[in-house]
């Protein structure tokens, strides 16, 4: 592509994000471009929102987190037997960390929206889009989307399947919620 546009100016920014978290940042940057911002203004805007793009997700199977080195085998066995479902997040450095743990799938999905409610802060009145990622668990993703609509009145909800690379680490049953917030966690 650079051969076609040898004079192109490129600004590289570490999104410290993954999956639709990157999508959220690109979506917001495109909005700014459509408002008339130039490249430097968009880059400054993106740098300013990186710590406000929250990524929270839950998984159904702790054994995939164990295989990826995220939890011990003991935690995977005991957690699975007890029906423990983690709510994980991407932190300010772009790393994955545990946020909360609850019992049961529906509670884990509801907790994603509770977390959004807790973290949104000043973004509550200006949130115009939410993104949800899933691994072919469309019913669970729709459940989360309906909770978001009911609680926040946000209608612009973009849903997509998780990419195979991230899905290999999370395993089946992943549902992620991406939103703008005062803080990531």
N, C-alpha and C positions, 0 to 999 in steps of 0.2 A: 504494500500500500504506500510506503514511503517513496517508492520509485515513481508512483503516479503523482504524488504531492511532495516534491522534494523541499519545498519551503514551508511545509506544515509545522506548526508549533505545537508541541505536546507538553503537557504538564502531568507528571506522574504523582499520584497520591495513594498512599497506603490506606485503604478503606478500613482495615482492621475489622473486616466483616466477612461473612460467608453467605452463600445461598441467596435468598431473597433480601438479605440485609444489604448486599451489594446492589441488588435491584432497587431497593428503597432509595439508596443514595443516588443512583443514576436517575431514577424517576424525579427526585427533587431537583437534580441538576438540570434536567431537561425542562422542567417547569421554569427555572430561572432563565434558561436560554430563550424560551418562548416569551418571557417577559421583556427580553431585550438585553440581558446581561451579556457582556463580552467574556472571552475566555478567562481573563484574570479575575473578573468579578465572580464568575461561576466557581473557579478554583478556590477563591477565598470563602465563598459561601459553603462549598463542600467541606473544606477544612473546619469550618465553624459548626457544622452539624454532625460531624463524625461521632462525637460523644453523646449525641442525642438520638441516635438511631439504635433503638433497643431490639435485641434478638432474644426471644425466650422460646424454649421448646420442651416438649416432653416426649419420652419414648415408652414403648410398651414392654420392651424386652431388655433387661439389664445385661444379658449375656453378650450382646453386641458391644456394649460399653466396656465390658470386661475384656473382650478380645482386642479392643482398641487401646487398652491400657488405662481407661478412665476410672474403672472401679476394680476392686479386688474380686477374686472368685468367691470369697466368703460373702461379700456384700451382694454380689449378683445372685447367689443362691438364697440367702436369707431374705433379701429384698423381694425377689420373685415370689417366694413362698408366702411372704406377708402382704403381697399386693402393693408394695411400695413403688410409687411412680415419681421419678425426679422431675423437677422443673430446672432445666439448665439454661445458662445464659452465656453470651459472648461479652467478655469484660472490655474495659477501656483499652487494654493492650492487644485485643483480638484473640485472647485465650478463652478456652471453654472452662466454665466453673459451675458448680452446683449452686442453685439459688434456694430452692425449698424441696421438701419431699412430702408427699401426701399418699393416702391409701385409696386406691381405686382409679380406674380410667376416667370416668366422668368427672371426678373431683380434680384430677390432674388437668383435664381440659378446661374446666371452670377456673382453676387456679391461674392458668395463663391469662385469662381476661381479668381476674382479680389483680394480678401483677401489673397488667397494663393500667388499670384504674389507679393503682398505688403510685406508679412511676410517671404518668403523663404530666402532672403538674400544669405548668403554663401552656403546654401543648394541647390540653383538653379542648379548648375552644378553637384551635386553629388546625387540628388534624383533619386532613382531607383524604387520606388514603391509609389503608392497613393492608398488609400482605400476609398471606397464610400459605405455608408450604406443607405438603403431606406426601406420603408414600403410597398413594392409591387407597388411602383411608378417607375417601371423599365424605362419607357420612360424619366422621369426627371433625373434619375441617369445616363442614357446613354447620355443625353444632357450635363450634367456636365463632364462626362468622355471624350466626344468629345472635349469640350472646353479645358480640361487639355492636351489632346493629341496635339491639334492644337497649343496651346500657349507654352507648355513646351517640347513637343516631348517625353513625358513619355508614354510608351506603357504598362508597367506592372501596370495595374489597377485592383485591387481586389474589386469586388462588392459582397455585401451580404445583406440579409434582416435583419432589426433591430430585436433585441430580444423583446419578448412580454413585459418584465418588463420596458425597456426604452421606448418602443413604447406606453405603457399605459400613460406615462407622456407627450410624444410629440404629440400624436394623429396622425391621418392620414396625409399624405403629407410630412412627414419628409424626408429630404435628408441631409446626413452628409458627409463632406469631411475631410479626415485625411491625414496629410502630415508632413514632417520634415521641420522645419523652424528655423530661428534665435530666434524667440520668438513666444509664443502662441497667443499673441494678439498685 
